[in-house]
């Protein structure tokens, strides 16, 4: 909200300035930005998760171009570095962005970016991960506790289908990054289901930076500790699932226990087709990224954002949009992931996976 101003006399020059502000968005240092040529910043958190550069960024940029052909998107990926993300945000503010769409590497640390942007009159949308600031203009994500519940429900159902009971062993939990608010929500949702199932959580690990190598190293230690008592692995996303599976294979574990995942990355889907990974969670990133672009354009044009629901952040009510995730096993890849245009058969069914794709009925025999 702009501060109220007292106008004692309206000269023609002042009147022209007032009219100009009425149809544009005022930003840093009194500079006025034309919404038809605005710069919009998109800040994403890391490179270990393939979706950010392969899906979120292009979908966002595509929608901005559709809505505002002469607008420009400034892009930055933090590469898992809180300080780098702050530097990228500062550079974008210096370059005169009219709005920031920020997926924070560290949701608490990113509050300082919101404070900096607010001081320059630039609104911030928390994208995919919540920012611990009452001054964000909107929050867009998925129902993240539901993500965790879907993962755990699929895992428990698989164990029961295999005839396993809690007496046969327990579950390793490879959670997400401790700096990611979403990871805590995934974990809470998963625990809700696993704790009620009777299956013991043998051990759990919050994976720093979501790094697959750290997940792999941890699982290696747990295999030494628990051996064949491990009947299932809850992995919070596909890269950590890949790390866990690599560790299990290196230890000669056969057959592999069911392993969960998230994000429907190509590598994760390929592991599902070959039977190495049991499931993933598909999140429709195109509508999420496109909605973020639409809200950014609304903010640039001073249009109000109401949200489909709201979330309380430090006593402030933030307009919120939460999309629905979908659990995906091998039989769902075609009708859910491929049919939605998220990836193509050509991307999935590379020569190394043609046989698996044929077995799954994705390509002709």
Number of C-alpha atoms within 10 A of each C-alpha: 7 6 5 6 6 6 7 6 8 10 9 9 8 12 12 12 12 12 10 15 15 12 14 17 22 23 22 19 10 10 11 17 22 17 21 16 13 22 23 26 26 28 26 24 24 24 14 16 20 17 16 19 15 12 16 21 22 15 21 23 20 16 20 24 14 12 13 15 12 14 19 17 20 18 16 21 21 21 16 20 15 18 14 16 27 21 14 20 27 15 15 23 23 11 13 21 25 31 28 29 27 29 28 32 29 24 22 16 18 24 19 15 24 27 18 16 25 18 13 19 19 24 24 25 27 27 24 25 22 26 29 20 22 16 20 25 26 26 27 24 22 21 18 24 19 18 29 32 22 24 31 27 19 23 26 22 13 18 18 12 10 9 9 16 16 14 10 13 18 23 24 24 23 29 25 26 20 17 20 22 21 23 23 19 19 24 26 18 22 25 18 15 20 22 12 9 15 13 21 17 18 15 15 18 17 20 23 17 21 26 19 22 18 18 27 23 14 19 25 21 12 17 17 10 13 14 14 14 15 23 21 23 27 28 32 31 26 29 25 30 30 24 22 28 26 20 22 20 14 10 13 10 15 9 10 18 21 22 32 33 31 27 23 27 23 18 15 25 26 22 21 24 25 16 17 22 27 27 31 31 23 23 22 21 23 20 15 22 26 20 18 29 26 18 22 27 23 15 23 25 20 16 11 10 15 13 16 9 12 16 16 11 15 11 9 13 16 23 19 20 22 17 14 13 20 20 21 27 20 19 13 16 23 18 11 17 19 15 13 13 11 17 17 14 15 9 9 21 19 12 10 10 15 18 17 19 23 14 14 18 12 19 14 9 10
